[in-house]
């Protein structure tokens, strides 16, 4: 894959992936099966790691902290009442960071 194909693929899917992650986070307060939350941990964690490497501080550090919080291998055990506002805030972080993530990719 050459660099122009890589750029097109990354730019086209970066926004969609962030929007899907945000939607998954906003749906998390609903009464969903346990498997949904396992998938959510993997999706948020992987996307946060990618964002942390793409962005500079402080936003990169924020995504690093999100990746640690949603780590599916070492689970942070919090109640659903505690996770609900965290999920909403992290969803908004993905939405707010979207223009910066797209801008950062274009500048690299």
C-alpha positions as CSV (number, residue, x, y, z in Angstrom):
1,X,0.0,0.0,0.0
2,X,1.5,3.3,-1.0
3,X,1.4,6.5,1.1
4,X,-1.5,8.1,-0.8
5,X,-3.6,5.0,-0.3
6,X,-2.7,4.9,3.4
7,X,-3.6,8.6,3.8
8,X,-7.0,8.1,2.1
9,X,-7.8,5.1,4.1
10,X,-6.8,6.7,7.4
11,X,-8.5,10.0,6.7
12,X,-11.7,8.4,5.6
13,X,-12.0,6.0,8.5
14,X,-10.6,8.1,11.3
15,X,-13.8,10.3,11.6
16,X,-16.1,7.3,11.2
17,X,-14.3,5.3,13.9
18,X,-14.3,8.2,16.4
19,X,-18.0,8.7,15.8
20,X,-18.8,5.0,16.2
21,X,-16.7,4.9,19.5
22,X,-18.6,8.0,20.8
23,X,-22.0,6.4,19.9
24,X,-20.9,3.2,21.7
25,X,-20.0,5.2,24.7
26,X,-23.3,7.1,24.7
27,X,-25.2,3.8,24.5
28,X,-23.3,2.3,27.4
29,X,-25.7,3.6,30.1
30,X,-28.4,1.4,28.7
31,X,-29.0,-2.1,30.1
32,X,-26.9,-4.1,27.7
33,X,-25.3,-7.6,27.8
34,X,-21.9,-8.0,29.4
35,X,-20.3,-8.8,26.0
36,X,-21.1,-5.2,24.9
37,X,-19.0,-3.7,27.7
38,X,-16.2,-6.1,26.9
39,X,-16.3,-5.0,23.2
40,X,-16.5,-1.4,24.4
41,X,-13.4,-1.8,26.5
42,X,-11.4,-3.2,23.6
43,X,-12.7,-0.6,21.1
44,X,-12.1,2.4,23.3
45,X,-8.8,1.2,24.5
46,X,-7.4,0.5,21.0
47,X,-8.7,3.7,19.6
48,X,-7.3,5.7,22.6
49,X,-3.9,4.2,22.1
50,X,-3.9,5.2,18.5
51,X,-5.0,8.7,19.3
52,X,-2.4,9.0,22.1
53,X,0.4,8.2,19.6
54,X,-1.0,10.7,17.1
55,X,-1.5,13.7,19.3
56,X,0.8,15.8,21.4
57,X,0.2,16.7,25.1
58,X,-2.2,17.4,26.7
59,X,-4.7,15.6,24.4
60,X,-2.3,12.7,23.8
61,X,-1.9,12.2,27.5
62,X,-5.7,12.4,28.0
63,X,-6.1,9.5,25.5
64,X,-3.3,7.6,27.2
65,X,-5.2,7.9,30.5
66,X,-8.4,6.8,28.7
67,X,-6.6,3.7,27.3
68,X,-5.5,2.8,30.8
69,X,-8.9,3.3,32.2
70,X,-10.6,1.1,29.5
71,X,-7.8,-1.5,29.4
72,X,-9.5,-4.8,28.8
73,X,-6.7,-6.9,30.3
74,X,-6.5,-5.3,33.7
75,X,-10.1,-4.2,34.3
76,X,-10.9,-1.2,36.5
77,X,-13.8,-2.4,38.5
78,X,-16.3,0.4,39.0
79,X,-20.0,0.4,39.5
80,X,-22.4,1.1,36.6
81,X,-23.3,4.4,38.4
82,X,-19.7,5.4,38.3
83,X,-19.1,4.3,34.7
84,X,-22.1,6.1,33.3
85,X,-20.7,9.7,33.6
86,X,-17.2,8.5,32.7
87,X,-18.6,7.0,29.4
88,X,-20.5,10.2,28.6
89,X,-17.5,12.4,29.2
90,X,-15.1,10.1,27.2
91,X,-17.7,10.1,24.4
92,X,-17.6,13.9,24.3
93,X,-13.8,13.8,24.4
94,X,-13.8,11.7,21.2
95,X,-16.2,14.1,19.6
96,X,-14.2,17.2,20.7
97,X,-10.9,15.7,19.7
98,X,-12.1,14.7,16.2
99,X,-11.1,17.9,14.4
100,X,-7.7,17.8,16.1
101,X,-7.1,14.2,15.2
102,X,-8.0,14.9,11.5
103,X,-5.9,18.1,11.6
104,X,-2.9,16.3,13.1
105,X,-3.0,13.6,10.5
106,X,-3.0,16.1,7.6
107,X,0.0,17.9,9.1
108,X,2.1,14.8,9.4
